[in-house]
Amino acid sequence: MASRRQFLKAGAFGGAALLIAGYWAAPAADPEAEAVAGLSWLRPADAQIVMALAPVLLGLAELPVAKVAQGVDQAISGLPLATQEEIRQMFDLLGNRWARRWLAGVRPPWRMAGAMESARFLQRWRESRFALQNSVYQGLHRLIHAGWYGSPASWAALGYQQPAAVMGMLP
């Protein structure tokens, strides 16, 4: 039988362990997201997610990420409303700091996430046994690729040149 002193020591030790675990488990608070010009559908927090993941998904370190976010915004704007609602749910899930930390496995806010963390997140969700995580990965993959390769800024690196008549019709 434990003495009163042992019981108090165990309680103090357990409380301290819970405090340390709570501090370690809490995800970092998200700083206020900076607005990206030219966005109509994406919120600033959504754009931060796109800008954090685009260099990893596209494999390009030097990437004009704001242009990718604008392209993703334009691509989403052209989708049916039901699909836009699903994409909104995806960005709301990824934008939640607890989901980012414990589902995505990314501890810092998206803006401060490193390439290795982002790559690990994408690989885990691409190879996940859960259909929801596979769907989110596929959605991000397609949106970011559409946002970048649909932009004339990416065409020079590909050696692609549209006819002048078509270029005149683009916005």
C-alpha positions as CSV (number, residue, x, y, z in Angstrom):
1,M,0.0,0.0,0.0
2,A,1.4,3.4,-1.0
3,S,1.9,6.0,1.7
4,R,0.5,9.4,1.5
5,R,3.9,10.8,0.6
6,Q,4.3,8.4,-2.3
7,F,0.8,9.2,-3.5
8,L,1.5,12.9,-3.6
9,K,4.9,12.4,-5.4
10,A,3.2,10.2,-8.0
11,G,0.5,12.8,-8.5
12,A,3.0,15.6,-8.9
13,F,5.1,13.5,-11.3
14,G,2.0,12.6,-13.3
15,G,0.8,16.2,-13.5
16,A,4.2,17.4,-14.7
17,A,4.3,14.6,-17.3
18,L,0.8,15.6,-18.6
19,L,1.9,19.3,-18.8
20,I,5.0,18.3,-20.9
21,A,3.0,16.0,-23.1
22,G,0.3,18.7,-23.6
23,Y,3.0,21.3,-24.6
24,W,4.6,18.8,-27.0
25,A,1.3,17.7,-28.6
26,A,-0.2,21.2,-29.2
27,P,0.4,22.3,-32.8
28,A,1.9,25.7,-33.4
29,A,-0.7,28.4,-33.9
30,D,-1.1,29.6,-37.5
31,P,0.1,33.1,-38.1
32,E,-2.2,35.4,-40.0
33,A,-1.9,34.4,-43.7
34,E,-0.8,37.1,-46.1
35,A,-3.2,37.8,-48.9
36,V,-2.2,36.9,-52.5
37,A,-3.3,39.3,-55.2
38,G,-5.7,38.1,-57.8
39,L,-7.5,35.3,-55.9
40,S,-11.2,35.0,-56.0
41,W,-11.9,31.6,-54.6
42,L,-9.0,30.7,-52.5
43,R,-8.7,32.2,-49.0
44,P,-5.3,33.4,-47.9
45,A,-4.9,30.4,-45.7
46,D,-5.7,28.1,-48.6
47,A,-3.1,29.9,-50.8
48,Q,-0.5,29.3,-48.0
49,I,-1.1,25.5,-48.3
50,V,-0.8,25.6,-52.1
51,M,2.3,27.7,-52.0
52,A,3.9,25.3,-49.4
53,L,3.1,22.2,-51.3
54,A,3.6,23.3,-54.9
55,P,7.5,23.3,-55.0
56,V,7.4,19.7,-53.6
57,L,4.7,18.4,-55.9
58,L,6.2,20.0,-59.0
59,G,9.8,19.2,-58.1
60,L,10.8,22.8,-58.7
61,A,12.6,24.6,-55.9
62,E,12.6,28.0,-57.6
63,L,8.9,28.4,-58.4
64,P,6.8,31.6,-58.5
65,V,4.4,30.1,-56.0
66,A,2.0,33.1,-56.0
67,K,1.4,32.4,-59.7
68,V,0.7,28.7,-58.9
69,A,-1.8,29.8,-56.3
70,Q,-3.5,32.1,-58.8
71,G,-3.6,29.3,-61.4
72,V,-5.1,26.9,-58.8
73,D,-7.7,29.6,-57.9
74,Q,-8.6,30.0,-61.6
75,A,-8.8,26.2,-62.0
76,I,-11.1,25.8,-59.0
77,S,-13.3,28.7,-60.2
78,G,-14.1,26.8,-63.4
79,L,-15.2,23.6,-61.6
80,P,-18.9,22.7,-60.8
81,L,-20.2,24.0,-57.4
82,A,-20.4,20.5,-55.9
83,T,-16.7,19.9,-56.6
84,Q,-15.9,23.4,-55.3
85,E,-17.6,22.4,-52.0
86,E,-15.5,19.3,-51.7
87,I,-12.4,21.3,-52.4
88,R,-13.5,23.8,-49.7
89,Q,-13.8,20.8,-47.2
90,M,-10.3,19.7,-48.2
91,F,-8.7,23.1,-47.6
92,D,-10.7,23.5,-44.3
93,L,-9.3,20.1,-43.2
94,L,-5.8,20.9,-44.1
95,G,-6.1,24.4,-42.7
96,N,-7.1,23.2,-39.3
97,R,-4.0,23.3,-37.1
98,W,-4.9,20.1,-35.2
99,A,-5.5,18.2,-38.5
100,R,-2.3,19.6,-39.9
101,R,-0.4,18.3,-36.9
102,W,-2.1,15.0,-36.3
103,L,-3.5,13.9,-39.6
104,A,-0.9,15.5,-42.0
105,G,2.0,15.1,-39.6
106,V,3.2,18.7,-40.3
107,R,4.0,20.4,-37.0
108,P,4.8,24.0,-38.1
109,P,2.2,26.2,-39.9
110,W,2.1,25.5,-43.6
111,R,4.0,28.7,-44.4
112,M,7.0,27.5,-42.3
113,A,6.8,23.9,-43.2
114,G,10.0,22.6,-44.8
115,A,10.2,20.6,-48.0
116,M,11.0,17.4,-46.2
117,E,7.9,17.6,-44.0
118,S,5.7,18.5,-47.0
119,A,7.2,15.6,-49.0
120,R,6.6,13.2,-46.2
121,F,3.0,14.4,-45.9
122,L,2.3,14.0,-49.6
123,Q,4.0,10.6,-49.8
124,R,2.1,9.3,-46.7
125,W,-1.3,10.5,-48.1
126,R,-0.5,9.2,-51.6
127,E,0.2,5.7,-50.3
128,S,-2.3,5.7,-47.5
129,R,-4.8,2.9,-47.1
130,F,-7.5,5.4,-46.4
131,A,-9.5,6.5,-49.5
132,L,-10.0,10.0,-48.1
133,Q,-6.3,10.7,-47.8
134,N,-5.7,9.3,-51.3
135,S,-8.4,11.6,-52.7
136,V,-7.0,14.6,-51.0
137,Y,-3.6,13.8,-52.4
138,Q,-5.0,13.3,-55.9
139,G,-7.0,16.5,-55.7
140,L,-3.9,18.5,-54.6
141,H,-1.8,16.9,-57.3
142,R,-4.2,17.7,-60.0
143,L,-5.0,21.3,-58.9
144,I,-1.4,22.3,-58.4
145,H,-0.4,20.8,-61.7
146,A,-3.3,22.5,-63.5
147,G,-2.4,25.7,-61.8
148,W,1.2,25.6,-62.9
149,Y,1.1,24.0,-66.3
150,G,-2.0,26.0,-67.3
151,S,0.0,29.2,-66.8
152,P,2.0,30.7,-69.7
153,A,4.8,31.3,-67.2
154,S,5.6,27.5,-67.2
155,W,5.5,27.0,-71.0
156,A,9.0,28.4,-71.8
157,A,10.7,25.8,-69.5
158,L,8.7,23.1,-71.4
159,G,9.7,24.4,-74.8
160,Y,6.0,24.9,-75.6
161,Q,4.9,27.9,-77.5
162,Q,1.2,28.5,-78.4
163,P,0.4,30.1,-81.7
164,A,0.1,33.8,-81.6
165,A,-3.6,33.7,-82.5
166,V,-4.4,31.6,-79.5
167,M,-2.2,33.7,-77.2
168,G,-4.2,36.8,-78.2
169,M,-7.4,35.1,-77.0
170,L,-6.0,34.3,-73.5
171,P,-6.7,36.6,-70.6
